[in-house]
Amino acid sequence: MALTRIQKVLSEQGYCSRRAAEQIIREGRVKVNGHPVGLGDKMDPNRDVLSVDGQRVWLQKKQEMCYLMLHKPRGYVTTTSDELGRKTVMDLVADYPVRVFPVGRLDKDSEGLILLTNDGSFANLMMHPSHGVSKLYRVTVHPRATEEQVVALSEGVVLDDGVRTQPAVINVVTDEPGRTVLEMTIKEGKNRQIRRMCEAVGLEVVRLRRSAMGAVKLGMLQPGQYRELTRSEVNALRAAAVKGQARARTQASQARAAARAEASKRPARTGRSAARKGVKQ
């Protein structure tokens, strides 16, 4: 009897991403054989009955993996469902014959490229913060950006939660009185990161569009339209994520080595010197 973590089963079945599965398990919305489950619990996909919000999730033994790119218009939220009844990106792919879910997010007032898939492993690979798949944004800000503000954004800024962003690639597209249009490339995926970066240097984002993720570009795809990714596009995204993962591991290893080297330079306290320090003069 092969047991599998329930969040993995949900993601591999294309119900939602691994992170989203963990969240709905925490919220008590997932049951196996009619019993509530906890994070880390396992099930037998061949025998057990899985349900979410009282609805059975039918498990398929073999499933064709699908990968879409969507041009999200402003006014849509990036979620599979919304308790407030707002329009979601799922409304735009309702005619697609396979159930998919969004990879990552764009906030309601942003537009541009969103990936959707039923491949939970792919989604996890794309969303993991250490994998660093580059994302290109076209950003219009008010007021006009100064050279100092552009330099600060490129070097990294401290956000409202005290976390410093990694360096970004900034290109000025249009610079005119009252506004500046920037192209910003980042490899992180913090919530509302572009808007918060601009706020940190005193700029207000009035329009934000994601134009590309890795080698996948929005191109001529119109707002509200979607298309399937080509095999080469999927492979390029995977390769970029794996490369970022290796880079993160190397950086972590180098940091540990530097810390050990620094520690080795500190003079060791001998027992005699330590004892002397304990003697009152």
C-alpha positions, 0 to 999 in steps of 0.5 A: 500500500503506497501512501502519499501526502495529501497535499501532493495528491491534490497538486499532482491531480491538478486541483491546486498548487502544493501551497494552496493545498497546504492552506486548504488542509490547514483550514479544515476543508479537506477530508479522506474517507469522511474524516478531516485531515491535517498537514502532513497526513497521507492517503492511498490514492488507489483506495481512499476517497478524497474530498474538498468542501464536501465535494469528491475529488476524482483521482485519475491514475494518468493525466495529461499535463497542460500548460497555458499562458493567459493575458490577465486583464485588470479587474480579475483576481488570480485565484480559482474561486473568490468568496466576494464574488469577484471575477477570477482568471478561471472565468477566462479559461472556462472553455478549456477542457482540462481543469487548471489552476494559476501559477503565482499571482497578479493582483486585481489592478495588474495585468499581463502574463499568468501561467496556468497548469494542472502540473503541481510539480511544475507550479511548485518549481515556478513559485519556489522563491529560491528558483528565481525565474526572471519576470519582466514588468512594464510599470508606469509611475507617478510622479516622474522618477528621479535618477536616484530613485531608479538607482535605488530600485536597481540596487534593492530597497527595504520593503515595508516588512523590513525585508530588502529586495534583491537587485533588479534590472531597470530600464527607463522606457519613457521619461516625461513630466509627471510620469515615467515608464519603466521596465523592471526585471526581478527574480523574486516573487514577494506579494505585490513586490513591484508596487511595494518597491516603488512605494519604498522610494516614493513612487506610485504605480498607476499601471503594471503589466507583466510582459514575460516570465523567463523565455515566455513572452506575452507577445501579441496575445490580447487581454482575456485571451490564452494559448497553450505553451509550446514544449520548448517554452515549458522546457525553457521555464523548467531549465531556468528554475533548475538553474536558479535552484542550483545558483541558490544552493551555491550561494548558500554553500559559499555563505556557510564557507565564509562564515566558517572561515570567519569563525576560524580567524577568531582566537580560541580561548584557552582554559588557562586564559578563561580561568584568569578572566574568572579571577578577581584582581 
